[in-house]
Amino acid sequence: MRGSIVATIVSEVRQPAAYGRQMAKYLGLGEAPSLVIPLPSKPQIAVTRLVSRNGLPEQTASIPREKAIVVSVHLKPACEQGCEVWVDDRYSRVAAWPAGGVGIYDLEANPRWRNLGPLDWVQYYVPRSTLDAFTDGLDIANIEDIQCQHGAFDEVLHQMTQMILPSLSAQHVPCELFLDYFRLLFCAHITQRYAPSLESTRAYRGGLAPWQKRRVVDLLRENLDGEIGLADLAQQCGLSISHFTRSFRQSFGTSAHRYLILKLIEKAKLLLSDSASALPDVALEAGFSDQASFCRTFKAVVGIPPGQWRRRANAPTCFFTSHAADGLQHRHFGREQSWQNVAKPLGGFEQVA
């Protein structure tokens, strides 16, 4: 049924991602039933059940790095020897790992295990993009760090795992609604319980948080040449590009590009007022690529060409008010006094400068 299938039961994983048969291969096990949840327009989660009567007598193989996490729920308690774990080559042994105990592993940290007793694990493979999509939908910052004490009992995940187990059977095909709500509940629980910085990174509904506004203003001030891009600004704020773009406009009342243009014009006005440099030199020093683009942009924002603005601004005792194309009034004084914007600062730019 093309276009209508909502879950795929796989016995062989075609992608090198760490779930299904591929994860079983890293652990030295045989077949591993898996469920991939590829809902339309939704990032996937994959569920794998790993079972072995003999456990993992040797340290498991290295797992290639990828931007994903694995949440491992143990359905059987560890044996008397406990469970041994290596993360980034740091060793730890968990003496008591109960049924319902959880381990969360970053697949960029090469997790490996040794478990001498029988094992029955259910692992959730979660790409970072899945968590990013979830946090974007809630208008909260992306989760950078997930912390979990190895073997800590998690009643919620234990119960959810029991609920999803029948879906790993080829005889049971779950409905789309069930899978969608399961995915949302799973992401909500992981984010709420295991993201220690969730509260401190919660985004302001009205736009960027104060620290994010200060960081963005500093970065733009240091990069008036336009070398910094939206992706860099969003990363510095811990947000996706789309979330950052919306939040920036809410905070400043304009786009990041428009904000940068206004700052370039502000710098150009200072240069025009305080120096006798030729317009091509002013254009380059202010951050424009050439005189033509400078003059065109300056007139669009201020309402008059830069040469005319300079002559008026540098008149010995001239005082006048111009209505610029940016909707602001600009009051200009003589050479000894710099121009100033007498309108209310646009969108709170100066408040965070």
C-alpha positions in Angstrom: 0.0 0.0 0.0 2.1 2.8 -1.3 1.9 6.1 0.7 -0.2 4.6 3.4 2.2 2.3 5.3 3.1 3.9 8.6 5.6 1.4 10.0 8.1 -0.9 8.6 9.1 -4.2 10.2 12.7 -4.8 9.2 14.9 -7.9 9.5 17.7 -6.3 7.6 18.8 -2.7 7.8 19.8 -1.2 4.5 21.3 1.9 6.0 24.5 1.9 8.2 22.6 3.5 11.0 23.0 1.9 14.4 19.7 0.0 14.7 18.2 -3.3 13.7 20.5 -5.8 12.2 23.3 -3.3 12.1 23.3 -2.8 15.8 23.1 -6.5 16.3 26.2 -6.8 14.2 28.1 -4.4 16.4 27.1 -6.4 19.4 28.0 -9.7 17.9 24.4 -11.0 17.9 22.1 -12.5 15.2 18.8 -11.2 13.9 17.2 -8.3 15.8 13.5 -7.4 15.1 13.2 -3.7 14.6 10.5 -1.1 14.0 11.1 2.1 12.1 8.6 4.9 12.5 8.8 6.9 9.3 5.7 9.0 9.7 5.1 11.5 6.8 7.1 14.7 7.2 8.2 13.5 10.7 11.8 12.5 11.7 12.2 8.9 12.4 12.7 6.8 15.5 13.8 3.2 15.3 13.2 0.6 17.9 15.3 -2.6 18.2 15.1 -5.6 20.5 18.4 -7.3 21.3 18.2 -10.7 23.0 20.9 -13.1 23.9 21.0 -16.1 26.3 24.8 -15.8 26.4 24.9 -12.1 26.9 27.9 -10.1 25.6 31.0 -12.0 26.9 33.4 -9.8 25.0 33.6 -6.0 24.6 31.4 -5.1 21.7 32.7 -3.6 18.5 33.2 0.1 17.9 30.2 2.0 16.4 30.9 4.5 13.7 30.1 8.1 14.8 26.8 9.6 13.8 24.6 12.4 15.1 22.2 10.3 17.1 21.6 8.9 20.5 20.6 5.4 21.7 18.3 5.0 24.6 18.7 1.4 26.0 16.0 0.0 28.3 16.9 -3.3 30.0 14.0 -5.7 30.3 16.1 -8.2 32.5 18.3 -7.2 35.4 22.1 -7.6 35.0 23.8 -10.6 36.4 25.9 -10.6 39.6 28.9 -9.3 37.6 26.9 -6.3 36.5 27.1 -4.5 33.2 30.3 -2.9 31.9 30.2 0.2 29.7 32.8 2.2 27.8 32.0 5.7 26.5 34.8 7.7 24.8 37.1 5.0 26.2 36.0 5.8 29.7 35.2 2.6 31.6 32.5 2.1 34.2 30.9 -1.0 35.7 27.3 -0.9 36.9 27.0 -3.5 39.7 23.2 -3.3 39.9 21.2 -2.7 36.7 17.5 -3.5 37.4 14.8 -4.4 34.9 13.6 -1.0 33.7 17.1 0.5 34.1 18.1 2.9 31.4 21.3 3.9 29.6 21.5 6.8 27.1 24.5 7.0 24.8 25.7 9.6 22.3 26.7 7.7 19.1 29.5 10.3 18.6 31.1 8.9 21.8 31.6 5.3 20.6 29.7 3.4 23.3 30.6 -0.2 23.9 29.4 -2.8 26.3 30.1 -6.2 28.0 27.3 -8.0 29.8 28.2 -11.6 31.0 24.6 -12.7 31.8 21.6 -13.1 29.6 20.3 -9.9 28.1 17.0 -8.5 26.8 17.4 -4.9 25.7 15.2 -2.6 23.8 17.1 0.2 22.1 15.6 3.4 20.7 17.7 5.0 18.0 17.0 8.7 17.9 18.7 11.0 15.3 19.6 14.5 16.6 17.4 15.9 13.9 14.4 14.2 15.6 15.0 15.9 18.9 15.7 19.2 17.1 12.3 19.0 15.3 10.6 18.2 18.5 12.1 21.2 20.4 11.5 23.5 17.4 7.8 22.6 17.5 7.7 23.7 21.2 9.7 26.9 20.7 12.4 25.8 23.0 16.2 25.6 22.4 17.7 22.5 20.8 19.0 20.0 23.3 22.8 19.8 23.3 23.5 17.6 26.3 21.6 14.6 27.6 22.7 13.0 30.9 21.6 9.7 32.4 23.1 7.7 35.2 23.7 4.2 33.9 21.2 1.7 35.2 18.8 4.3 36.7 15.3 2.9 36.9 12.8 4.8 34.6 9.2 3.6 35.2 7.8 5.7 32.3 10.2 4.2 29.7 9.8 0.8 31.1 6.0 1.0 30.7 6.4 2.5 27.2 8.7 -0.2 26.1 6.2 -2.9 27.2 3.6 -1.0 25.2 5.7 -1.0 22.0 6.9 -4.6 22.2 3.9 -6.1 20.3 4.6 -3.7 17.4 8.0 -5.4 16.8 6.1 -8.5 15.7 5.4 -9.0 12.0 1.9 -10.1 13.0 1.1 -6.7 14.6 1.0 -3.6 12.5 0.4 -0.5 14.6 -1.7 2.4 13.4 -0.3 5.8 12.5 -2.0 7.6 15.3 -0.5 5.3 17.9 3.0 5.7 16.4 2.7 9.5 16.3 1.6 9.8 19.9 4.2 7.3 21.0 7.0 9.3 19.3 5.7 12.6 20.9 5.5 11.0 24.3 8.9 9.5 24.0 10.6 12.7 22.9 8.8 14.7 25.6 9.9 12.3 28.4 13.6 12.2 27.2 13.7 16.0 26.9 12.0 16.7 30.2 13.9 14.2 32.3 17.4 13.9 30.8 18.2 17.4 29.4 19.7 19.2 32.4 19.8 22.6 30.6 16.2 22.5 29.4 14.9 25.2 31.8 17.9 27.5 31.3 17.6 27.2 27.5 13.9 27.6 27.3 13.3 30.2 24.6 11.3 33.4 25.4 7.9 33.4 23.7 8.4 37.1 22.8 11.6 36.3 20.9 15.3 35.9 21.8 16.3 35.6 25.5 18.3 38.6 26.8 21.6 36.7 26.6 20.8 35.7 23.1 20.1 39.3 22.0 23.4 40.5 23.5 25.3 37.7 21.8 23.7 38.4 18.4 24.3 42.2 18.6 27.9 41.6 19.5 28.4 39.1 16.7 26.8 41.4 14.1 28.9 44.4 15.4 32.1 42.4 15.0 31.0 41.1 11.5 29.7 44.2 9.7 31.3 42.8 6.6 28.5 40.3 6.4 30.8 37.3 6.7 28.7 35.7 9.4 25.6 33.8 8.3 22.3 32.9 9.7 23.5 29.4 10.5 26.3 30.8 12.6 24.1 33.2 14.5 21.5 30.4 15.1 24.2 28.0 16.4 25.5 30.6 18.9 21.9 31.0 20.3 21.4 27.2 20.4 18.5 27.4 17.9 17.6 26.1 14.5 17.8 28.6 11.6 14.0 28.8 11.3 13.5 29.3 15.0 16.2 31.9 15.1 14.8 33.8 12.2 11.3 34.0 13.8 12.8 34.9 17.2 15.1 37.6 15.8 12.2 39.3 14.0 10.1 39.2 17.2 12.9 40.7 19.2 14.1 43.4 16.8 11.1 44.1 14.6 13.0 43.3 11.4 15.1 40.6 9.8 18.8 40.0 10.6 19.7 41.2 7.1 17.8 44.4 7.5 19.3 45.0 10.9 22.8 44.6 9.5 22.1 47.0 6.6 20.9 49.7 9.2 24.1 49.2 11.1 26.2 49.6 7.9 24.3 52.9 7.1 24.9 54.1 10.7 28.7 53.5 10.3 28.7 55.2 6.9 27.0 58.3 8.3 29.7 58.6 11.0 32.4 58.3 8.3 30.7 60.9 6.1 30.4 63.3 9.0 33.9 62.9 10.4 36.1 62.5 7.4 36.8 63.9 4.0 37.2 60.4 2.4 35.9 59.9 -1.1 32.7 58.0 -1.4 34.4 54.8 -2.8 36.6 54.7 0.3 33.6 55.3 2.6 31.7 52.5 0.9 34.5 50.0 1.4 35.3 51.1 5.0 31.6 50.9 5.9 31.4 47.3 4.6 29.8 47.7 1.1 31.2 45.9 -1.9 31.4 49.0 -4.1 30.3 52.6 -4.4 27.2 51.8 -6.5 25.7 49.4 -4.0 26.5 51.8 -1.2 24.8 54.8 -2.8 21.8 52.7 -3.8 21.3 51.3 -0.3 22.0 54.6 1.4 19.4 56.4 -0.6 16.9 53.6 -0.1 17.3 53.8 3.7 18.0 57.5 4.3 16.0 59.0 1.5 18.8 61.1 -0.1 22.2 60.1 -1.7 25.3 60.0 0.6 26.9 63.0 -1.1 23.9 65.2 -0.5 23.6 63.9 3.1 27.3 64.8 3.8 26.9 68.3 2.4 23.9 69.0 4.7 25.4 67.3 7.7 28.6 69.2 7.4 27.0 72.6 6.8 28.5 75.0 9.5 25.3 76.0 11.3 22.7 74.0 9.4 19.7 72.4 11.3 17.1 70.4 9.4 15.0 67.3 9.8 14.7 64.7 7.0 12.0 62.0 6.7 13.9 59.0 5.5 12.7 56.0 3.6 13.1 53.8 6.7 10.3 55.7 8.3 12.5 57.5 10.8 13.1 61.2 11.4 16.8 62.2 11.3 17.8 65.5 12.9 21.2 66.9 11.7 23.4 69.5 13.2 26.7 71.1 12.2 30.1 69.5 11.7 31.0 69.6 15.4 27.9 67.5 16.4 27.2 64.1 15.0 23.7 63.2 13.6 21.3 61.5 15.9 18.1 59.5 15.4 15.4 61.4 17.3 12.8 58.6 16.8 12.4 55.7 19.3 15.1 53.1 18.7 13.8 50.5 16.2 12.8 47.2 17.8 15.0 47.7 20.9 18.3 47.5 19.0 20.1 50.0 21.2 18.7 48.5 24.5 20.7 45.4 24.0 23.8 47.0 22.4 
